Amino acid sequence: MPKKKRVTIPPLQVDLIPVLSCMFLLVPALLLAMEAANWASVPVSPPRFTQEALGQPSPDEPRALRVEVREDGYALSLGPCPTCAPDQVVALRGEDGLDGLREVARGIKASHPGVEQVYLSAEASISLQTLVETMDVLRGDTCSLAPDSTRAGCLFPGVVIGA
């Protein structure tokens, strides 16, 4: 039986010059594209912990509105101030359930125009969509959070979600 001839494969030569040429052209193009890209951003302002140190507000004037989203409606409270009314519970009304909250929020803004901050909390069973719709109602129907807006149509432009 004759021996089989051993087949030898010639060594493979890798030519990296075309790959490096492409990289040489793509890296500057990517850098230029990143400079020209318009990144949209959402303005976020953290809570101001030193606001009381700057100017002492009147103890009878509420500083913030607290809203708790519940399964049966909304619990609203102004505070802390000794002359403020106790928690007000607003039942779900209207097609989307938010009509009662709209009316009460407008009434609170009319009676306390200095209140601009809202602290929003929700029960564990509340969906994110309900929370976002509540934020939209509390900000106002014609409120714009764009940096160049005047915020003329805003009820409570500062909505902070808490636990």
matplotlib code that plots the C-alpha trace (Angstrom):
import matplotlib.pyplot as plt

x = [0.0, 1.5, 1.8, -0.4, 1.3, 1.1, -0.6, 0.8, -1.2, 0.7, 0.7, -2.0, -0.9, -3.2, -3.2, -4.4, -3.8, -7.3, -8.8, -6.6, -7.4, -11.1, -10.6, -8.4, -11.3, -14.2, -12.8, -12.7, -16.1, -17.5, -16.0, -17.4, -20.8, -20.8, -20.1, -22.9, -25.5, -28.2, -28.8, -32.2, -32.3, -34.8, -34.1, -33.8, -33.5, -32.7, -34.6, -33.2, -32.3, -31.0, -34.1, -35.2, -31.8, -32.0, -35.3, -37.6, -41.0, -44.1, -45.1, -48.7, -48.0, -47.7, -44.5, -45.4, -48.3, -48.1, -50.1, -50.5, -51.9, -54.1, -56.3, -59.4, -58.2, -55.8, -54.9, -53.7, -52.3, -50.7, -48.0, -46.5, -48.5, -50.8, -53.7, -53.8, -56.7, -56.3, -55.7, -58.2, -59.2, -60.3, -62.1, -61.5, -63.9, -64.3, -63.2, -59.6, -60.2, -58.3, -61.1, -61.4, -57.7, -57.6, -60.3, -58.8, -55.3, -56.6, -58.4, -55.2, -53.2, -55.7, -55.8, -52.1, -50.2, -46.8, -46.9, -44.9, -43.4, -45.4, -44.2, -45.8, -46.0, -47.9, -49.0, -47.1, -50.0, -50.2, -48.9, -46.2, -48.7, -51.0, -48.1, -47.1, -50.7, -50.9, -47.7, -49.1, -52.3, -50.4, -48.1, -51.1, -52.6, -50.7, -47.4, -44.2, -41.0, -38.8, -35.8, -37.0, -40.7, -42.2, -44.1, -47.2, -49.7, -48.1, -49.9, -47.1, -44.0, -41.8, -43.0, -40.8, -41.5, -40.8, -41.3]
y = [0.0, 3.2, 6.1, 9.1, 12.2, 14.8, 17.9, 21.1, 24.2, 27.4, 29.8, 32.4, 35.9, 38.5, 41.9, 44.5, 47.6, 47.7, 47.4, 50.1, 52.4, 52.0, 52.7, 55.7, 57.2, 56.1, 57.5, 61.1, 60.8, 59.4, 62.3, 64.8, 63.2, 63.3, 67.1, 67.7, 65.5, 67.3, 65.4, 65.9, 66.2, 66.5, 69.3, 67.8, 70.0, 68.3, 69.4, 72.4, 71.5, 75.0, 76.9, 77.6, 79.1, 81.6, 83.2, 82.2, 81.5, 82.3, 79.3, 79.8, 79.6, 76.1, 75.5, 72.3, 70.2, 66.5, 64.1, 60.4, 58.3, 55.6, 52.9, 54.8, 58.3, 60.9, 62.2, 65.9, 67.8, 71.2, 71.6, 71.8, 74.7, 74.9, 76.7, 74.4, 72.0, 68.3, 65.8, 66.1, 62.8, 63.2, 60.3, 59.1, 61.0, 61.5, 59.4, 59.1, 59.4, 62.7, 65.3, 65.6, 66.1, 68.8, 70.8, 70.5, 71.3, 74.5, 75.5, 75.0, 77.0, 79.8, 79.9, 79.4, 80.9, 80.6, 76.8, 75.5, 72.2, 69.0, 65.8, 62.8, 59.3, 56.3, 52.9, 49.9, 48.8, 52.0, 51.7, 54.0, 55.3, 56.5, 58.2, 60.0, 61.1, 62.5, 64.4, 65.9, 67.0, 68.6, 70.5, 71.9, 71.4, 74.1, 73.8, 73.7, 72.6, 73.8, 75.9, 78.9, 78.8, 81.3, 78.6, 80.8, 77.9, 75.8, 74.9, 73.2, 73.0, 71.3, 67.7, 65.4, 61.7, 60.3, 57.0]
z = [0.0, -1.1, 1.3, 0.8, -0.1, 2.5, 1.4, 2.7, 3.0, 2.3, 5.3, 5.1, 4.9, 6.4, 4.9, 7.4, 5.3, 3.8, 7.3, 8.7, 5.8, 6.5, 10.2, 9.3, 7.4, 9.7, 13.0, 11.9, 10.2, 13.5, 15.5, 13.1, 13.2, 17.0, 16.9, 14.5, 16.3, 18.2, 21.4, 23.0, 26.7, 29.5, 32.0, 35.4, 38.5, 41.8, 44.9, 46.7, 50.2, 51.1, 49.9, 53.5, 54.4, 51.6, 52.7, 55.6, 54.2, 56.3, 58.5, 57.5, 53.8, 52.4, 50.4, 48.6, 47.5, 48.4, 46.1, 46.8, 43.9, 45.3, 43.7, 44.7, 43.8, 45.0, 48.4, 48.3, 51.2, 51.5, 54.1, 56.4, 57.8, 60.8, 59.0, 56.0, 55.5, 56.3, 53.5, 50.7, 48.9, 45.3, 43.8, 40.2, 37.9, 34.2, 31.2, 32.3, 36.0, 36.2, 36.0, 39.7, 40.1, 37.4, 39.2, 42.7, 41.3, 39.7, 42.9, 45.0, 42.6, 42.6, 46.4, 46.9, 43.9, 45.6, 45.7, 42.7, 44.0, 44.0, 45.7, 44.1, 45.6, 44.5, 45.9, 44.6, 42.4, 40.4, 36.8, 35.4, 32.8, 35.5, 37.3, 34.1, 33.4, 36.9, 36.4, 33.2, 34.9, 37.8, 35.4, 33.5, 30.1, 28.3, 30.3, 28.3, 30.0, 27.1, 28.3, 26.4, 27.6, 29.9, 31.9, 31.8, 31.5, 34.2, 37.4, 39.3, 37.0, 39.6, 40.1, 42.2, 42.4, 45.8, 47.6]

ax = plt.figure().add_subplot(projection="3d")
ax.plot(x, y, z, "-o")
ax.set_aspect("equal")
plt.show()
